[in-house]
Amino acid sequence: MKEDLSSQAYWKATIRLLTKILIIWFVMSYGAGILFAPLLNNFSLGGYPLGFWFAHQGSMYIFVILIFYYAKKMNDLDRRFDVHED
């Protein structure tokens, strides 16, 4: 019974992490690149409008950061629930 509760807690924590990451991914790709582009285009980065920059470059940087963040947090979760690999 204890193992079942532990696995449920592990999966809840995993789903919470994935939900947070997917929300950030959606806001940065769809929001900053499309929805908020006219507002962001009032600012520039490197001589380019910020909305354009996010649509073409910034979202890729955010995605790479999210990959490393996910890997770190999943390793932390695995260690917390003692399911890590040595």
N, C-alpha and C positions, 0 to 999 in steps of 0.2 A: 504494500500500500504506500509506504514511504517513497519507494522508487517511482511510483506513478505520479505522486504529487510533485516530486522533484522534476520529472520530465515535463509535466504540465507547466511548471514555473519556468523551466528553461525555454520552452517553446513560446510562452507568452512574452518573455524578455526578448527573444529573437524576433518575434512579430512586431513588437514595439520598436525595436531598432530599425527593422526594414521599413516600417511605416514612416518613421522620421526621415530616413534617407530618401524614400520615394517622394515625400512631400517637398524636401529641399530640391531634389532633382526636377520635379515638375515646375516648381516656382522659378528655378533658374533657367530651365530650357524654354518652357512655354511662356512663363510670365515675363522674364527679363528680355527674352528674345523676340516675343511677339506682342503680348498684351501691353507691357509697359514701355515698349520701344519708343513710341512718340515722346513720352515723358523723359526717358533716359537720353534721348537724342539732343536734349538741351545742354547736355554736358559732353565733353570730349575726353578721350583717352588716347594719347599718342597721335593726335590729329584726326582721329576718327570719331564719329558720334558714338556715344556709349551704348546705345541700343544695338547698333550695328556690330560693335565690338563684342557684346555679349552673345549675339546670335551666331557669330562666326568664330570667336576665339575664347571668350570668357567661359562659356558653358563647358568647353572641353577641359579647361583648368579645374572647374568645379567638379566635374565628373571624376577626374583623376584624384582629386583630394578626397572625394567621397569613397572611392575604392580603398584608399589607404585607411581612412577613418573606419570603414566597415571592417576591414581586416583586423585592425587594432581592437575594436570593440568586441568583435566575435571571439578573438583570443581571450579577452578579459572575461567574457561570459563563459567560455569553455572552462577556463580555470576556476571561476566561481562555482560552477556546477560540477566540477571534477570530471569533465569529459574531454579534456585536452589531450593532445598527442605529445609524446616526449620526443 
